[in-house]
Amino acid sequence: MLPPAVPLLAVLAGAWLQGQQPIDVGLSPPAPWHYVLGAGIVVAAIAGLGFPAVRLMRRSGQSENPWKPTPSILESGPYRFTRNPMYLQLVIACLGFAVLLWNPWIALLVPVVVWVLYQWAIKPEERYLEDKFGDAYRAYRRRVRRWL
């Protein structure tokens, strides 16, 4: 399964669950502002983390596809403060959709998204990077957090 499918499935499942078993958190949505705020979160995640990470990868001759070989460790751009900017943008965008749709189910599914991404994508990638780059990757891992 491709990593972007994980939050997409969470958003779809959350929308379905809210239709089947609605959660009323006792707060009415703040008029149209939840649309603006939610969309702003999604756009900020993609523009601030996703696009810069992909652009940096492509400029360095790498692929954003997690199953392709990694020729070098990236340490600039968003990789200065998170080892996983593309996964982080997926998680933040998922939260943005929870706000945009004013859907508590989606927000409740975000930890599941984090866990699935960690188990299926991040752990194998980190093993691969440590095997390939050894001490250089371990030093990078000590300097830069996984998420934030």
Buried (B, 14 or more C-beta within 10 A) or exposed (E): EEBBEBBBBBBBBBBEBBEEEEEEEEEEBEEEEBBEBBBBBBEBBBEBBBBBBBEBBEEBEBEBEBEEEBEEBBEEBBBEBBBBBBBBBBBBBBBBBBBBBBBBBBBBBBEBBBEBBBEBBBEEBBEBBBEBBEEBBEEBBEEBEEBE
